[in-house]
Amino acid sequence: MICELGAAGTTLDDVGCDEAMAVLHIYVDLAAAGQDPAERYPGVAAHFAACGACAEDFAGLLMAAASD
């Protein structure tokens, strides 16, 4: 993963790559269960909006979770 932290679009609410990856499994589980993980983790949602690499990790894990 190559993070684009600091790229245009990064906000103060952005938790950064390390924190986003620390809760990624929970974020994926919530999304796979039909819940809105951004309500619980708005800083992670802000990070995924700003960091394409982390957003791709999330999308890939969500697809894998959906195929189970």
N, C-alpha and C positions, 0 to 999 in steps of 0.2 A: 504494500500500500504506500503510495506517495501522496501525502496530504498537501492540499493547496491552501492550508491555513494562512490567512493574511491576504488571500486573493480578494478581488473586488466582490462585494456582497457580504463579507464577513461582518457580523454585528457584535455588539457587546454581549448579547445573550448567548453567543456561540461558545460552547463548553470546550471546544478543541478536540483533536483526534483521540488523545489518551482517554479522556472521560467518556467520549462517545463509544469507543471500543469497549470500555469497561462495562457498559450497560447494554451493549448491542444485542446480546442474547435475550435480555428481558424485553427490549424494544421490539425485536422480531416476534417473540412469543405473544406480546400484546396485539401486534398488528395481525398475526396469523389467527388470533382468537376473535378478530373482528372489532377490536377496541381501537381507540385512537391513542397511540403511544405519545403523540405530541402533547396531549393534555397533561400527562404525567411527567414528561421529559421535554419541555419546550426548548431548553438549551441544546438538546441533542437534535431536535428537529431543525433548529436554526443552523446547527453545524452541518447537517446533511444538505441543507439548502445551499450552503457556501462551499462545501468540500466534495467535489465530484468523486474522488476516490473512496471516501467513506460512504457516500450515498450508493455507490456501486456495490460495496461490501454488503450494505443493508439489503439492497434489491436482490442480490444473489442468494443471501441467506433466507430471505422471505420466499423466494421461488423454491428453494430446497425444502423449506418447512411446509409449503403448500403441496408439494408433491408427496409428502409422507402419508 
